[in-house]
Amino acid sequence: MGLRPPCFPGKTAMHFLPHPRFLPAPRLALRLGAALALAAVAAAAPGQTPAPGRIAPDVVLSPGELFEKTQREAEAYRRKAEESQRKAEESQRELQRLRQQRQGEAQAREQSEQARARLAEENRRLRAELEKARQAPAAQPASQKAAGQDHGQWRQLRVFEGHEDAVSSVAFSPDGQLALSGGWDKTLRLWRVDTGQTLRVFEGHEYVVNSVAFSPDGQLALSGSQDNTLRLWRVDTGQTLRVFKGHEHYVTSVAFSPDGQLALSGSQDKTLRLWRVDTGQTLRVFKGHELSVYSVAFSPDGQLALSGSRDNTLRLWRVTTGEMLRVFRGHEHYVSSVAFSPDGQLALSGSGDKTLRLWRVDTGQTLRVFKGHELSVYSVAFSPDGQRALSGSEDKTLRLWRVDTGQTLRVFKGHENYVTSVTFSPDGQRALSGSSDNTLRLWGAPTASQPR
């Protein structure tokens, strides 16, 4: 006799389950499984007719087997329900994490924008103050005002902007109307001195331009580059006329001979080279320096050449033979720049030891040491009358000196980075400088008789 489930007229198994909204998913699954089991047992009872719409099973299971089967199905349902709940909770946590991340990113963007705005405002304020300071007349002692001396000429006169990287070398044209510069942006630029306008950009070098020079007639320009070459240019068109090849390392310095027929170059290959300008032919190689040559210069009569080197020395050479005549020793660090006085009797040098030195060319004797710069001296120049000297330094300043005493006449401040190159105008009334701040600057230069 088969086991029959109890009968409750008018009730179904679902009537005995709590309302599903009061049960968690796993317990609901178990309860539902039990209810299904009871319903299945009732459906399988002998002599009963399946309810309308239902299909009687082909195989009749015993109540125990049917209950176990239903329990397994209920357990599977419970596991699926738990998995669904776990995934839903993970999705909720991920959504919360993304919301927090977006909020953090939004806050960071807002803070960054605020910081940029503050920085831009501060930069505008500083630029305005700097421009105001530049335009303000230089303060004068009462004694100078009483004497009617106008020292406004000592001020910065003009800023030349256009290079996209550091300016490494500057030069005045022989008539003083034009300026030439070379830079780390691989170009030379030609400028109008009176307006600061760029007249021409010379392109052709493949790397940094280290040095530039005008020919004595002002029609040609010469440049030396870290692409190991020199280039000769037409000033009026910017056309490359000739490429000089021969150096095995960077060309650091170039100069025209006084007659414009020869060119001299110094290189990190430790040599100087003498070239014919009209053909680009190497006439002579000067060997003797133990390390890189940083600066070269012709004497006013074109018979001698002077060089400064990383080996801490200056060397004097006979141009016609390449013979080394003299070694100048005294600097404690590299010699970055050299120059002859207008009469050719004196030499000036600047060094990484922060000093300038004045030398007798005929003996190599140090006559004077100029001290005042706080960092390396990168460039030196004599005034056309030979009474003053100009220097540019890593300390961002130019200094004007009395040659006969070594007295500092003036400190020029304005550049925002290293002063890499300095020169006097042909009339000696102005000075030009180039800097790692990407600019050239024009200055009024007082005479040696004017006090500091």
C-alpha positions as CSV (number, residue, x, y, z in Angstrom):
1,M,0.0,0.0,0.0
2,G,1.5,3.3,-1.1
3,L,2.1,6.2,1.3
4,R,-0.3,9.0,0.7
5,P,0.3,12.5,1.8
6,P,-2.1,14.2,4.2
7,C,-4.9,15.9,2.5
8,F,-6.1,19.4,3.3
9,P,-9.2,20.3,1.3
10,G,-8.9,23.6,-0.5
11,K,-5.2,24.0,0.3
12,T,-2.1,23.6,-1.8
13,A,1.5,23.1,-0.6
14,M,2.2,26.8,-1.2
15,H,-0.3,27.8,1.4
16,F,2.0,26.4,4.1
17,L,5.1,28.5,3.1
18,P,5.8,31.9,4.7
19,H,5.5,34.8,2.3
20,P,8.6,34.7,0.1
21,R,9.5,38.3,0.7
22,F,10.2,37.3,4.4
23,L,12.7,34.6,3.5
24,P,16.3,34.9,2.2
25,A,16.9,33.3,-1.2
26,P,18.6,30.1,0.1
27,R,15.9,29.3,2.6
28,L,13.2,30.1,0.1
29,A,14.8,27.6,-2.3
30,L,14.7,24.8,0.3
31,R,11.1,25.6,1.2
32,L,10.1,25.7,-2.4
33,G,11.9,22.4,-3.0
34,A,9.9,20.7,-0.2
35,A,6.7,22.1,-1.5
36,L,7.5,20.8,-5.0
37,A,8.3,17.4,-3.5
38,L,4.9,17.2,-1.7
39,A,3.2,18.2,-4.9
40,A,5.0,15.6,-6.9
41,V,4.2,12.9,-4.3
42,A,0.5,13.8,-4.5
43,A,0.7,13.8,-8.3
44,A,2.2,10.3,-8.3
45,A,-0.4,8.8,-5.9
46,P,-2.2,5.7,-7.2
47,G,-5.6,6.2,-8.7
48,Q,-5.3,9.9,-9.1
49,T,-5.6,11.7,-12.3
50,P,-3.1,14.3,-13.3
51,A,-4.3,17.9,-13.0
52,P,-5.4,19.5,-16.3
53,G,-2.5,20.6,-18.4
54,R,0.0,18.4,-16.7
55,I,1.7,15.4,-18.2
56,A,1.9,12.2,-16.2
57,P,5.5,10.9,-15.8
58,D,6.6,7.9,-17.9
59,V,8.4,6.4,-14.9
60,V,6.8,6.3,-11.5
61,L,9.3,7.0,-8.8
62,S,8.9,5.9,-5.2
63,P,8.1,8.7,-2.8
64,G,11.6,8.5,-1.3
65,E,13.3,8.7,-4.7
66,L,11.1,11.5,-5.8
67,F,11.8,13.4,-2.6
68,E,15.6,13.0,-3.0
69,K,15.4,14.1,-6.6
70,T,13.4,17.1,-5.6
71,Q,15.9,17.9,-2.9
72,R,18.8,17.8,-5.3
73,E,17.0,20.1,-7.6
74,A,16.2,22.5,-4.7
75,E,19.9,22.4,-3.7
76,A,21.0,23.3,-7.2
77,Y,18.5,26.1,-7.2
78,R,19.8,27.3,-3.9
79,R,23.4,27.3,-5.1
80,K,22.4,29.3,-8.2
81,A,20.5,31.7,-6.1
82,E,23.5,32.2,-3.8
83,E,25.8,32.7,-6.8
84,S,23.4,35.3,-8.3
85,Q,23.3,37.1,-4.9
86,R,27.1,37.0,-4.7
87,K,27.5,38.4,-8.2
88,A,24.9,41.1,-7.4
89,E,26.9,42.1,-4.3
90,E,30.2,42.1,-6.3
91,S,28.5,44.3,-8.9
92,Q,27.3,46.6,-6.3
93,R,30.8,46.9,-4.7
94,E,32.4,47.5,-8.1
95,L,29.8,50.2,-8.9
96,Q,30.6,51.8,-5.6
97,R,34.3,51.6,-6.3
98,L,33.9,53.2,-9.7
99,R,31.8,56.0,-8.3
100,Q,34.5,56.7,-5.7
101,Q,37.2,56.6,-8.3
102,R,35.3,59.0,-10.5
103,Q,34.7,61.3,-7.6
104,G,38.5,61.2,-6.8
105,E,39.4,61.9,-10.4
106,A,37.0,64.8,-10.5
107,Q,38.4,66.2,-7.3
108,A,42.0,65.8,-8.6
109,R,41.1,67.5,-11.9
110,E,39.5,70.3,-10.0
111,Q,42.5,70.7,-7.8
112,S,44.9,70.6,-10.7
113,E,42.9,73.2,-12.6
114,Q,42.9,75.4,-9.6
115,A,46.7,75.0,-9.2
116,R,47.3,75.8,-12.8
117,A,45.1,78.9,-12.6
118,R,47.0,80.0,-9.5
119,L,50.4,79.4,-11.2
120,A,49.3,81.2,-14.3
121,E,48.2,84.2,-12.3
122,E,51.4,84.2,-10.3
123,N,53.4,84.1,-13.6
124,R,51.4,87.0,-15.0
125,R,52.1,89.0,-11.8
126,L,55.8,88.2,-11.9
127,R,56.1,89.1,-15.5
128,A,54.3,92.3,-15.0
129,E,56.6,93.2,-12.0
130,L,59.7,92.2,-14.0
131,E,58.7,94.3,-17.0
132,K,57.9,97.2,-14.7
133,A,61.4,96.9,-13.1
134,R,63.0,96.7,-16.5
135,Q,61.3,99.9,-17.7
136,A,62.1,101.8,-14.5
137,P,65.0,104.2,-14.8
138,A,68.2,103.1,-13.0
139,A,68.7,104.8,-9.6
140,Q,71.5,107.3,-9.6
141,P,73.5,108.6,-6.7
142,A,72.9,112.3,-5.9
143,S,76.4,113.2,-6.9
144,Q,75.9,111.8,-10.3
145,K,72.6,113.5,-10.8
146,A,74.2,116.8,-9.8
147,A,76.9,116.3,-12.4
148,G,74.2,115.8,-15.0
149,Q,75.4,112.2,-15.9
150,D,72.7,110.1,-17.5
151,H,73.3,106.6,-16.5
152,G,70.0,105.4,-18.1
153,Q,72.3,104.0,-20.8
154,W,73.5,101.4,-18.4
155,R,70.0,99.8,-18.5
156,Q,68.9,96.9,-20.6
157,L,67.8,98.3,-23.9
158,R,66.2,95.4,-25.7
159,V,65.3,91.7,-25.6
160,F,65.6,89.6,-28.7
161,E,63.2,86.6,-28.7
162,G,62.9,83.9,-31.3
163,H,65.2,81.1,-30.6
164,E,63.5,77.9,-29.4
165,D,66.4,76.8,-27.2
166,A,69.5,78.2,-25.6
167,V,71.5,80.9,-27.4
168,S,75.2,79.8,-27.6
169,S,76.9,82.6,-29.5
170,V,76.3,86.2,-30.6
171,A,78.1,88.7,-32.9
172,F,77.7,92.3,-34.1
173,S,78.0,93.1,-37.8
174,P,80.9,95.5,-38.6
175,D,78.6,98.4,-39.0
176,G,76.7,97.6,-35.8
177,Q,73.3,97.6,-37.5
178,L,72.8,93.8,-37.4
179,A,73.3,91.0,-34.9
180,L,73.9,87.3,-35.5
181,S,73.2,84.5,-33.1
182,G,73.5,80.7,-33.0
183,G,71.6,78.4,-30.8
184,W,70.8,74.9,-29.6
185,D,67.8,74.9,-31.9
186,K,70.3,74.2,-34.8
187,T,69.7,77.6,-36.4
188,L,71.4,81.0,-36.8
189,R,69.3,84.2,-36.7
190,L,69.9,87.6,-38.1
191,W,68.4,90.5,-36.2
192,R,67.9,94.3,-36.6
193,V,69.6,95.8,-33.6
194,D,67.4,98.9,-33.5
195,T,64.2,97.0,-33.4
196,G,65.0,93.4,-32.3
197,Q,63.2,92.1,-35.4
198,T,64.3,88.8,-36.9
199,L,65.3,89.4,-40.5
200,R,66.4,85.8,-41.4
201,V,66.7,82.3,-40.1
202,F,69.6,80.2,-41.3
203,E,68.9,76.5,-41.4
204,G,71.2,73.7,-42.4
205,H,73.1,72.4,-39.4
206,E,72.1,69.1,-38.1
207,Y,72.8,69.8,-34.5
208,V,73.6,72.6,-32.0
209,V,75.3,75.8,-33.3
210,N,78.1,76.6,-30.9
211,S,79.7,79.6,-32.5
212,V,79.0,82.4,-35.1
213,A,81.1,85.2,-36.7
214,F,80.6,87.9,-39.3
215,S,83.2,88.4,-42.0
216,P,85.1,91.7,-41.9
217,D,82.9,93.1,-44.7
218,G,79.7,91.9,-43.1
219,Q,78.6,90.0,-46.2
220,L,79.3,86.5,-45.0
221,A,78.7,84.6,-41.8
222,L,80.5,81.6,-40.4
223,S,79.2,79.0,-37.9
224,G,80.5,76.0,-36.1
225,S,78.3,73.2,-34.9
226,Q,78.1,70.0,-32.9
227,D,77.5,68.2,-36.3
228,N,81.3,68.6,-36.6
229,T,81.1,71.1,-39.5
230,L,81.6,74.7,-40.2
231,R,79.2,76.5,-42.6
232,L,79.7,79.6,-44.7
233,W,76.6,81.7,-45.4
234,R,75.5,84.7,-47.4
235,V,74.1,87.2,-44.9
236,D,71.6,88.8,-47.4
237,T,69.9,85.5,-48.4
238,G,70.8,83.0,-45.7
239,Q,72.1,80.6,-48.4
240,T,74.8,78.1,-47.5
241,L,77.8,78.7,-49.7
242,R,80.1,76.1,-48.3
243,V,80.4,73.3,-45.7
244,F,83.8,72.8,-44.1
245,K,84.5,69.2,-43.1
246,G,87.5,67.8,-41.3
247,H,87.0,67.9,-37.6
248,E,86.3,64.6,-35.9
249,H,84.2,66.1,-33.0
250,Y,82.1,69.1,-32.2
251,V,83.2,72.5,-33.6
252,T,83.2,74.8,-30.5
253,S,84.5,78.1,-31.9
254,V,85.1,79.9,-35.2
255,A,86.7,83.2,-36.3
256,F,87.5,85.1,-39.5
257,S,91.0,86.4,-40.2
258,P,91.2,90.2,-40.3
259,D,91.3,90.1,-44.1
260,G,88.4,87.6,-44.4
261,Q,90.4,85.2,-46.5
262,L,91.0,82.6,-43.8
263,A,88.9,80.9,-41.1
264,L,90.0,79.4,-37.8
265,S,88.1,76.8,-35.8
266,G,88.5,74.9,-32.5
267,S,87.1,71.5,-31.7
268,Q,86.5,68.9,-29.1
269,D,88.9,66.7,-31.1
270,K,91.7,68.8,-29.4
271,T,92.8,70.6,-32.6
272,L,92.5,73.9,-34.3
273,R,92.1,74.1,-38.1
274,L,92.9,76.8,-40.5
275,W,90.7,77.0,-43.7
276,R,90.6,78.8,-47.0
277,V,87.3,80.6,-47.0
278,D,86.9,80.5,-50.8
279,T,87.4,76.8,-51.2
280,G,86.8,75.2,-47.7
281,Q,90.2,73.6,-48.0
282,T,92.1,72.8,-44.7
283,L,95.4,74.6,-44.8
284,R,96.7,73.5,-41.4
285,V,95.9,71.5,-38.3
286,F,97.3,72.8,-35.0
287,K,98.0,70.1,-32.4
288,G,99.1,70.5,-28.9
289,H,96.2,70.8,-26.5
290,E,95.6,67.8,-24.4
291,L,91.8,68.2,-24.2
292,S,89.0,69.9,-26.0
293,V,89.6,73.3,-27.5
294,Y,86.8,75.7,-26.4
295,S,87.7,79.1,-28.0
296,V,89.9,80.5,-30.7
297,A,90.8,84.0,-31.9
298,F,93.0,85.7,-34.5
299,S,95.4,88.5,-33.5
300,P,94.5,91.9,-35.1
301,D,97.3,91.5,-37.7
302,G,96.3,87.9,-38.5
303,Q,99.7,86.5,-37.8
304,L,98.9,84.8,-34.5
305,A,96.2,82.6,-33.2
306,L,95.1,82.1,-29.6
307,S,93.2,79.2,-28.2
308,G,91.7,78.2,-24.8
309,S,91.1,74.6,-23.7
310,R,89.6,72.3,-21.3
311,D,93.2,71.4,-20.3
312,N,93.2,74.8,-18.3
313,T,95.7,76.5,-20.7
314,L,95.8,79.1,-23.4
315,R,98.2,78.5,-26.4
316,L,99.7,80.9,-28.8
317,W,100.3,79.8,-32.4
318,R,102.0,81.1,-35.5
319,V,99.3,81.1,-38.2
320,T,101.7,80.6,-41.2
321,T,103.4,77.5,-39.8
322,G,101.2,76.1,-37.1
323,E,104.1,76.4,-34.7
324,M,103.0,76.6,-31.0
325,L,104.8,79.6,-29.6
326,R,103.7,79.7,-26.0
327,V,101.6,78.1,-23.3
328,F,99.8,80.3,-20.8
329,R,99.3,78.6,-17.4
330,G,97.5,79.9,-14.3
331,H,93.8,79.1,-14.6
332,E,92.7,76.3,-12.2
333,H,89.8,75.1,-14.4
334,Y,88.9,75.0,-18.1
335,V,89.5,78.0,-20.3
336,S,86.2,78.8,-22.0
337,S,86.9,82.0,-23.9
338,V,89.9,84.0,-25.2
339,A,90.3,87.4,-26.9
340,F,93.1,89.6,-28.2
341,S,93.2,93.3,-27.2
342,P,92.8,95.7,-30.2
343,D,96.6,96.4,-30.3
344,G,97.4,92.7,-30.0
345,Q,99.7,93.1,-27.0
346,L,97.3,91.7,-24.4
347,A,95.1,88.6,-24.2
348,L,92.1,88.0,-22.0
349,S,90.6,84.7,-20.9
350,G,87.6,83.5,-19.0
351,S,87.5,80.2,-17.0
352,G,85.5,77.7,-15.1
353,D,87.5,78.9,-12.0
354,K,85.2,82.0,-12.0
355,T,87.9,84.4,-13.0
356,L,89.2,86.4,-15.9
357,R,92.9,86.7,-16.5
358,L,94.8,89.4,-18.4
359,W,98.1,88.2,-20.1
360,R,101.1,89.7,-21.8
361,V,101.1,88.0,-25.2
362,D,104.9,88.3,-25.7
363,T,105.7,86.6,-22.4
364,G,102.6,84.7,-21.3
365,Q,102.8,86.6,-17.9
366,T,99.6,87.1,-16.0
367,L,99.2,90.8,-15.4
368,R,95.9,90.8,-13.6
369,V,93.2,88.4,-12.2
370,F,89.6,89.7,-12.3
371,K,87.4,88.4,-9.5
372,G,83.7,89.0,-8.9
373,H,81.7,86.3,-10.7
374,E,80.1,83.7,-8.5
375,L,80.2,80.9,-11.0
376,S,82.0,79.9,-14.2
377,V,82.9,82.6,-16.8
378,Y,81.7,81.5,-20.2
379,S,82.6,84.4,-22.5
380,V,85.0,87.5,-22.6
381,A,85.5,90.4,-24.9
382,F,87.6,93.6,-25.2
383,S,86.0,96.9,-26.0
384,P,87.1,98.5,-29.3
385,D,89.3,101.0,-27.4
386,G,90.9,98.2,-25.2
387,Q,90.1,100.0,-22.0
388,R,87.2,97.8,-20.9
389,A,86.5,94.1,-20.7
390,L,83.2,92.4,-20.7
391,S,82.4,88.9,-19.3
392,G,79.3,86.6,-19.2
393,S,78.9,84.0,-16.5
394,E,77.0,81.0,-15.4
395,D,75.8,83.2,-12.5
396,K,73.4,84.9,-15.1
397,T,75.2,88.2,-15.1
398,L,77.5,90.3,-17.3
399,R,80.3,92.3,-15.8
400,L,82.0,95.3,-17.2
401,W,85.6,95.8,-16.0
402,R,88.4,98.4,-16.2
403,V,91.3,96.6,-17.9
404,D,94.0,98.7,-16.2
405,T,92.8,98.1,-12.7
406,G,90.5,95.1,-12.8
407,Q,87.7,97.2,-11.2
408,T,84.1,96.2,-11.8
409,L,82.4,99.1,-13.5
410,R,79.0,97.5,-13.8
411,V,77.0,94.3,-13.2
412,F,74.3,93.7,-15.7
413,K,71.3,91.7,-14.5
414,G,68.3,90.5,-16.4
415,H,69.1,87.1,-18.0
416,E,67.2,84.3,-16.3
417,N,69.8,81.6,-17.1
418,Y,73.5,81.3,-17.9
419,V,75.1,84.1,-20.0
420,T,76.9,82.1,-22.7
421,S,78.2,84.8,-25.0
422,V,79.1,88.5,-24.9
423,T,80.4,91.1,-27.4
424,F,80.8,94.9,-27.8
425,S,79.2,96.9,-30.6
426,P,81.8,98.4,-33.0
427,D,81.4,101.8,-31.4
428,G,81.8,100.4,-27.9
429,Q,78.6,102.0,-26.6
430,R,76.5,98.9,-26.4
431,A,76.9,95.3,-25.4
432,L,75.1,92.2,-26.7
433,S,74.7,89.0,-24.8
434,G,73.2,85.5,-25.4
435,S,71.9,83.2,-22.8
436,S,70.5,79.8,-22.0
437,D,67.2,81.6,-21.4
438,N,66.8,81.5,-25.2
439,T,67.2,85.3,-25.6
440,L,69.7,87.9,-26.7
441,R,69.8,91.2,-24.8
442,L,71.2,94.6,-25.7
443,W,72.7,96.8,-23.1
444,G,74.1,100.3,-22.7
445,A,77.7,100.1,-21.8
446,P,79.3,103.0,-19.9
447,T,82.9,104.2,-20.7
448,A,85.8,103.4,-18.4
449,S,85.7,106.9,-16.9
450,Q,82.2,106.5,-15.6
451,P,81.9,105.3,-12.0
452,R,80.1,102.2,-11.0
